[in-house]
């Protein structure tokens, strides 16, 4: 979220092009500061006899590991495996969370009955489901997708319900007055009205899913970014480990940026979104 | 755009809520001929808005019925369309999309929608804003979009629930004149609920006054004035004064005890 960018844009001091350039400059500037801190920390570790064994955590060795890991296909295969699990988990979360959120937002008795069980289940750590998931699902992939889905469903569900609660009830009255049937009400009025909130929920869910994915892949599976990190740790390939951490951060950042674009695309709120 | 009016018949219409002892209104009868612009005037709480919602099919009366050209009103229909106090436009749609939304619900073809919508937008003089985001329009322009959205359905009856009360005086006056002119040109009925005497005089062919508890139609008056009507016209002012006096008289109206007691005894 780029809070700092908002006032300048609202104030109308910058053109859209200048605004985009300014955002890019901020992003590159922030990342450069992070890289410098990492570089210094790496050099300090290299110069310390006690920490010298870990100097491959530094920026230089990490950057050197990328071409090697890319040419061996390690990054691509790990990303594909994790991406599949993440995508399936998020898809399930959206397929379950959006309809349930619509029910919670539209039907009072459903909201009243479901609130306590939903809050109860929501507070269970997703990783606490791991032993049950392993028993229930025949594959590790199935277990991990389930863990991601159960962690990611709540932001989607509650954001959808909250979005619906904010909808002007008169929009439904007008639509009924103009002859909308229930399906048209859903597709032409409800979904466009809450698309912004649904995508905001999916954005939050992505963060949660990404957090759950990596530790879930530490256990059992033999593919994915989490597995690759664990494998690098066990083989003492610390530069590979940090390269994978950077990859995870980069993928997460790109996915989040895509969702921010979608939120903006579907937002009808004045003053921008996200 | 070809629209014709409808004969409105309200027969013995009552509305009571389980939580209230006194009905909102009790056995109301009213007839309005095709093409008439009828104003229902009354203070807040007299049941005039409830009556309008029943006419629109949004609410059901507890007794009695409403007939439009002999068809009983049992629910909302594009044949009888309501305009509310606020325009309630869909902010994710352009002006054109908002105006055509009812036709989309009715599954019209894209070409037919485009033609009909363009005509409705011309009618409310918003051609220059056809592709605009409705959030960029002024309050008056937004209410014009809501009017076009109703007119595009070619309704026989346009129900107006204090539709211009949130607008500034100049915009309100312009819209009152325009809506009346359009209704006379196209021939549809208007039922207007208002507590603004000026609005009733400028827009209606006949005004009925609702008062009492339970509400009832206690007076009615023909607004027999030539078009276009101007507030400064002495005839308009004279009729306004008469309607105001009748309205004030009605404010002190109490339904005869006898009929209530007789009703309660049955």
Contacts between the chains, C-beta under 8 A, distances in Angstrom:
chain1	res1	chain2	res2	distance
A	168	B	88	6.4
A	170	B	84	6.3
A	170	B	86	6.9
A	170	B	88	4.2
A	171	B	88	6.1
A	171	B	90	6.5
A	173	B	58	6.5
A	173	B	84	7.6
A	173	B	88	7.6
A	174	B	84	7.3
A	174	B	88	5.0
A	175	B	101	7.5
A	175	B	105	7.3
A	176	B	58	7.3
A	176	B	76	5.0
A	177	B	56	6.5
A	177	B	58	6.8
A	177	B	76	4.8
A	177	B	81	6.1
A	177	B	82	5.3
A	178	B	76	7.9
A	178	B	78	6.1
A	178	B	81	6.9
A	178	B	101	6.3
A	178	B	102	3.5
A	178	B	105	5.7
A	178	B	149	7.3
A	178	B	153	6.6
A	179	B	76	7.0
A	179	B	77	6.9
A	179	B	78	4.7
A	179	B	102	6.1
A	179	B	105	4.7
A	179	B	106	5.8
A	179	B	153	7.8
A	180	B	105	4.7
A	181	B	105	7.3
A	184	B	104	7.8
A	184	B	105	5.3
A	188	B	101	7.0
A	188	B	104	6.8
A	188	B	105	7.3
A	189	B	90	7.1
A	192	B	90	7.4
A	192	B	92	4.7
A	192	B	93	8.0
A	193	B	90	7.7
A	193	B	92	7.2
A	195	B	92	7.9
A	268	B	91	4.6
A	268	B	92	3.8
A	268	B	135	7.7
A	269	B	91	7.9
A	270	B	135	5.6
